[in-house]
Amino acid sequence: MTETLDISAVRAQFPVLSREMRGHPLVYFDNGATSLKPEPVLQALEAYYRDYSVNIHRGVYELSGYATAQYDQARESLRRLIHADPAAGEVIFTRGTTESVNMVATGWGLRHLGPGDEIVTTPLEHHSNMVPWQELAKRSGATLRYIPLTAGGSITTEAVQETIGPRARLVAVSAMSNVTGYTPPVEAILAAARAVGAVTLLDGAQYVSHHPVDVQDLGCDFLVFSGHKMCGPTGIGALYARRERLEEMDPVLFGGDMIERVTLEGSTWARIPEKFEAGTPNIAGAIGMGRAAEYLMEIGLDQIADHERRLFRVIADRMGSLDYVVPYGDAPDTERGGIYSFNLEGVHPHDVGSLLDQQGIAVRTGFHCAQPLMDHFGISGTVRASFYLYNTEDEIERFVAAVERIHGILT
Ligand SMILES: Cc1ncc(COP(=O)(O)O)c(C=O)c1O
């Protein structure tokens, strides 16, 4: 595949990439945890705080109107990123993926699920897309079922068919594993859920920032994602929900901004989406996330996905030639994003991570908020290298050379 991104131009937009760590140019391979932020996003954040840092919605004065317009524009940018219906007002700002999932569990789940109903998810989920369903099952009396994984952590369509039965009311799965980069058969899962009338949620925390997404094509009911993993700020994220679902969902936070009328006797709610955004929102965060969405669309999500797939193939090839490397995930390259998890035989992942850090290479080690998947693999953790649009093959060469050195030191 030919290079389609101008990586040098991209890298020049990310100030953190010009830093040295421990005397080496930084290699940032921890994008699964959070992405770095490019100049356009930094400028959008600074512009809000410097030029118009006033509250939205409430002001009759010009500056507040401007801030409100920027906030609304950010919502529109997210809508375009995921191709939601322009007319339906289906994007809600939240604090991030975790909050979005909790909002669905509490605001939709508690109202619609009860004993005899089934919630279906998978053992490969991030805790954020598992613990809220465990809690919902406990509180509603519904049963939680898991689509079983292959030994290597994949999902077969047979397993999907066998697990999503007539009692399934809600099916919540990740579009991409934050541990192995595996992209489950989302279309088969959504089709199986639809066939039994179940509502669907996709955890797009690792996906939306790396691949083109069209919620109308996918036909999912909910899609959740975080700003900080897509070149945006921390503390901001989104909940996409089909209008129909939003209309049958309760707000979970109550107070200012989400009401239509308050009397001493009770209150009525504002229109969607304000109904779900109580209190002064993270205005700068929303504007920064909207700018990040624009930035990714300017670069091209297809190009980003291709670039990361290529990096995955390079690292899988290079690491595959080292017989002491144990990689995780058995799915073919075509079902993987830019995340590579591995261990060195007989070596604790934290030791590998610390020694990589000595060479200026930032990776994540541990259980990656996915303890059930670690249990499935029979390990306590992995070393995870996760890529984004600014990573290069040269960085992978440096990484592999560092791994070889570490193996030499530790064994
Ligand atoms: C797949 C997946 N889901 C959910 C989350 C939670 O995201 P946040 O911490 O931004 O709420 C993460 C974060 O790593 C993730 O990778």
The ligand as a Gaussian input file, in Angstrom:
#p B3LYP/6-31G(d) Opt

LIG

0 1
 C      -12.584000       0.497000      24.303000
 C      -12.675000       1.541000      25.374000
 N      -13.853000       1.808000      25.944000
 C      -13.997000       2.747000      26.884000
 C      -12.925000       3.477000      27.323000
 C      -13.134000       4.529000      28.368000
 O      -12.893000       5.784000      27.839000
 P      -12.827000       7.082000      28.775000
 O      -11.817000       6.753000      29.830000
 O      -12.377000       8.157000      27.857000
 O      -14.170000       7.278000      29.333000
 C      -11.665000       3.231000      26.782000
 C      -10.483000       3.964000      27.278000
 O       -9.374000       3.489000      27.196000
 C      -11.543000       2.239000      25.782000
 O      -10.365000       1.976000      25.230000

